[in-house]
Amino acid sequence: RFPQAEVYNEICRATQERQEAAVEAAREVDLVIVVGSPRSSNSLRLVEVVKKLGHKPAYLVDDLEELDIEWFKGAKKVGVTSGASTPTQLTRRVVEYLEALEAPP
């Protein structure tokens, strides 16, 4: 329909920086939890870049109930990041849950 149109595969600066930070953080942890919607291309891409460039397991969760305790077996340090549109409160709930797992009895 628009034969003269040019399409560029670009992402915004903030998204690029978030991905770079996630990969950098992945180097310091055993696995990464990405909090975000499975319908969010941003969140899905975070999982992908952590796995591919950070060389670490990464899991996408849309809610606290999606966390699988099996993921954490043998992990000493877990990273958490989130998609750009993920509510801060949801990410905070995931972090608080993980901190409670590590708390001594």
Protein Blocks (a to p, Z undefined) as FASTA:
>chain_A
ZZmbccdddddfklmmmmmmmmmmmmmmmbdcddddfklmklmmmmmmmmmmnopacddd
fbfklpcfklmgopabdcddddfklcfklmmmmmmmmmmmmpcZZ
